[in-house]
Amino acid sequence: MENQGGEKKRVVIIGGGVAGSVIAHSLQFSADVVLIDQKEYFEIPWGSLRASVEPSFAERIVINHSDYLTNMRIVVSTATNVTESEVITADGHSLAYDYLVIATGHKDSFPRTRSERLSHYKSEFEKIKSADSILIVGGGPTGVELSAEIATDFPGKKVTLVHRGSRLLEFVGSKASRKALNWLISKKVEVLLDQSVNLDGVSDGVYQTSKGETIKADCHFLCTGKPLGSSWLKETVLKDSLDTNGRLTVDEHLRVRGHQNVFGIGDITDVKEIKQGYLAQRHAQVVGKNLKLLLKGRKERKMATYKPGSAIAMVTLGRKEGVAQFPFVTLSGRIPGKLKSGDLFVGTTRKDLGLNPDH
Ligand SMILES: Cc1cc2nc3c(=O)[nH]c(=O)nc-3n(C[C@H](O)[C@H](O)[C@H](O)COP(=O)(O)OP(=O)(O)OC[C@H]3O[C@@H](n4cnc5c(N)ncnc54)[C@H](O)[C@@H]3O)c2cc1C
């Protein structure tokens, strides 16, 4: 077993996404910290659709972990097992911990290196640029935002968005769905609801939907949800802390139920709120605080508690507009666009990790 040594307590963080990057950054000088992530970089998810239509944007959102985590060890591998005292990775590391943080949000199939990821964005861009007609499958935030980015930057292209559900953006209220739908229609995006696309039976750019409609498109983008990154926990000491949806059950301090020294943060937790990155960042801040307290030997009852977030959500509609849901009002157009759609909070996210906001 590898011991990170010294007097300092050992903290292992699994998952270098939105929540994992924030907590790793905040703890790196307070303990002996190891971050385990499947890839060498953190990617800012809310910039990813802009990066598909503007590949240079990807340079700012794909950030090597080593650029902002200067005082800790980074293990690029998949965590495969957790025992009461160590984490095992696919490439054979066993990492001992005093405290463990699980932040494996969603499973992704991103390449391992930053340069591979940047090339991927370049080829996405080429795919869009060279197509006259584009099919987007999935009308959640990713599909809606990608349709809007393409409709804004390439208004001459025919974009068709197909969604299985009866309304777009089902994670927010129906007002926001309607506003997004109307905006897309105003930009000549064809939106087909209540149907799915058979991606196995595509021939010569002709796609069939479950309602028997035919769509002609030069290429397609699959924007359906990703599975939770918790299936690997089912054979571990944390298996009894998973709920029936595969989420990690946590208490008000975001500590995994039944485990004194294990915390869960981000989308993987069962906190009752919309799963969003800005809330995952808040989880990371609360657990960062709690761990700093415990690392100093302070009393557990002094730990901070987390209050679930309210149903605030913003969806970008191209470079200047958006839809924003607040507790008592839902807005669309330039005002929500001003809040998010220009820089997409990329500068702020970089700054929070101690990086230059611009490059
Ligand atoms: C396109 C898109 C746009 C979005 N826009 C917004 C937005 O505008 N505002 C907002 O608030 N939220 C937004 N979200 C949601 C937000 O990105 C998520 O809520 C957030 O990423 C959750 O953070 P997380 O750290 O829990 O998980 P993730 O960010 O999913 O990170 C999980 C990390 O764990 C790693 N991992 C998984 N399993 C393992 C394993 N076994 N071993 C090692 N590593 C592992 C993954 O590689 C990944 O790095 C968006 C999401 C997407 C996809």
The ligand as a MOL file (V3000), in Angstrom:
LIG
                    3D

  0  0  0     0  0            999 V3000
M  V30 BEGIN CTAB
M  V30 COUNTS 53 58 0 0 0
M  V30 BEGIN ATOM
M  V30 1 C -22.9460 20.1730 -21.5400 0
M  V30 2 C -23.2470 20.5080 -20.1020 0
M  V30 3 C -23.5480 21.7910 -19.7350 0
M  V30 4 C -23.8090 22.0940 -18.4040 0
M  V30 5 N -24.0870 23.3910 -18.0590 0
M  V30 6 C -24.2400 23.7150 -16.7680 0
M  V30 7 C -24.4250 25.0740 -16.3680 0
M  V30 8 O -24.4730 25.9670 -17.2050 0
M  V30 9 N -24.5420 25.3500 -15.0520 0
M  V30 10 C -24.4830 24.3800 -14.1070 0
M  V30 11 O -24.5740 24.6980 -12.9160 0
M  V30 12 N -24.3460 23.0800 -14.4420 0
M  V30 13 C -24.2180 22.7280 -15.7390 0
M  V30 14 N -24.0530 21.4160 -16.1060 0
M  V30 15 C -24.1380 20.3890 -15.0670 0
M  V30 16 C -22.7940 20.2210 -14.3930 0
M  V30 17 O -21.7930 20.0660 -15.3410 0
M  V30 18 C -22.8100 19.0400 -13.4450 0
M  V30 19 O -23.7970 19.2510 -12.4650 0
M  V30 20 C -21.4400 18.8950 -12.7990 0
M  V30 21 O -20.4980 18.5340 -13.7620 0
M  V30 22 C -21.4370 17.8780 -11.6680 0
M  V30 23 O -20.1710 17.8760 -11.1190 0
M  V30 24 P -19.5530 16.5570 -10.4580 0
M  V30 25 O -18.1900 16.9510 -9.9950 0
M  V30 26 O -20.4970 15.9620 -9.5220 0
M  V30 27 O -19.4050 15.5180 -11.6530 0
M  V30 28 P -18.6170 15.5850 -13.0170 0
M  V30 29 O -18.3340 17.0070 -13.3900 0
M  V30 30 O -19.3980 14.7150 -13.9210 0
M  V30 31 O -17.2070 14.9250 -12.7130 0
M  V30 32 C -17.0330 13.5670 -12.4610 0
M  V30 33 C -15.5730 13.2450 -12.6540 0
M  V30 34 O -15.3110 11.9490 -12.1330 0
M  V30 35 C -14.5250 11.2150 -13.0560 0
M  V30 36 N -14.8210 9.8080 -12.7790 0
M  V30 37 C -16.0050 9.1480 -12.8970 0
M  V30 38 N -15.8780 7.8820 -12.4640 0
M  V30 39 C -14.5880 7.7460 -12.0620 0
M  V30 40 C -13.8300 6.6660 -11.4890 0
M  V30 41 N -14.3850 5.4760 -11.2250 0
M  V30 42 N -12.5210 6.8590 -11.2140 0
M  V30 43 C -11.9240 8.0730 -11.4600 0
M  V30 44 N -12.6000 9.1260 -11.9700 0
M  V30 45 C -13.9070 8.9620 -12.2620 0
M  V30 46 C -14.9750 11.7210 -14.4110 0
M  V30 47 O -13.9750 11.4610 -15.3750 0
M  V30 48 C -15.1290 13.2170 -14.1170 0
M  V30 49 O -13.8920 13.8760 -14.2270 0
M  V30 50 C -23.8000 21.0850 -17.4330 0
M  V30 51 C -23.5060 19.7700 -17.8050 0
M  V30 52 C -23.2150 19.4710 -19.1250 0
M  V30 53 C -22.8800 18.0490 -19.5070 0
M  V30 END ATOM
M  V30 BEGIN BOND
M  V30 1 1 1 2
M  V30 2 1 2 3
M  V30 3 2 2 52
M  V30 4 2 3 4
M  V30 5 1 4 5
M  V30 6 1 4 50
M  V30 7 2 5 6
M  V30 8 1 6 7
M  V30 9 1 6 13
M  V30 10 2 7 8
M  V30 11 1 7 9
M  V30 12 1 9 10
M  V30 13 2 10 11
M  V30 14 1 10 12
M  V30 15 2 12 13
M  V30 16 1 13 14
M  V30 17 1 14 15
M  V30 18 1 14 50
M  V30 19 1 15 16
M  V30 20 1 16 17
M  V30 21 1 16 18
M  V30 22 1 18 19
M  V30 23 1 18 20
M  V30 24 1 20 21
M  V30 25 1 20 22
M  V30 26 1 22 23
M  V30 27 1 23 24
M  V30 28 2 24 25
M  V30 29 1 24 26
M  V30 30 1 24 27
M  V30 31 1 27 28
M  V30 32 2 28 29
M  V30 33 1 28 30
M  V30 34 1 28 31
M  V30 35 1 31 32
M  V30 36 1 32 33
M  V30 37 1 33 34
M  V30 38 1 33 48
M  V30 39 1 34 35
M  V30 40 1 35 36
M  V30 41 1 35 46
M  V30 42 1 36 37
M  V30 43 1 36 45
M  V30 44 2 37 38
M  V30 45 1 38 39
M  V30 46 1 39 40
M  V30 47 2 39 45
M  V30 48 1 40 41
M  V30 49 2 40 42
M  V30 50 1 42 43
M  V30 51 2 43 44
M  V30 52 1 44 45
M  V30 53 1 46 47
M  V30 54 1 46 48
M  V30 55 1 48 49
M  V30 56 2 50 51
M  V30 57 1 51 52
M  V30 58 1 52 53
M  V30 END BOND
M  V30 END CTAB
M  END
